[in-house]
Amino acid sequence: MTTPTSARPQAQPRSAFKVFRTITTRWMDNDAYGHVNNVVYYSWFDTAVNAHLIEQGALDIHHGDTIGLVIETQCNYFSPLAFPQTIEAGIRVAKLGSSSVRYEVGLFAQGAELCAAHGHFVHVYVDKENRRPVKALPLNLKTVLETLV
């Protein structure tokens, strides 16, 4: 008996993403194989999304009552990135729930039409004090997230 397989992930075009954030690679991002190590990509996902939310006034990491906790993350790699290179992180929201959000991020070499990597992570937004999911996303956060759907 054979197990059905899902379609192989494909590199996404720029047009699939709503906003972009520039990220500069660092010398330490390269690994012994001469390209950015896979763990760095996850850091870029976090940086791109959270910086966008902070800049839009939707997330206050110091004084806000609501914080996002990552409960799931995944990445597919299509072509290498390396220092010195400028990366453009494309962001979109794939699913917007009452207390959770699935972000999708495409990492592009500067000016490239197709992403070098594509991944996602899911934030569950919780009360900062009791760490329980909020009943509804704060209005300012929801408003910003809706522009990314």
PyMOL commands that set and color helices and strands:
alter all, ss='L'
color gray80, all
select helices_A, chain A and resi 14-16+27-29+38-55+139-146
alter helices_A, ss='H'
color red, helices_A
select strands_A, chain A and resi 19-24+66-77+86-96+100-109+117-127
alter strands_A, ss='S'
color yellow, strands_A
deselect
rebuild
show_as cartoon
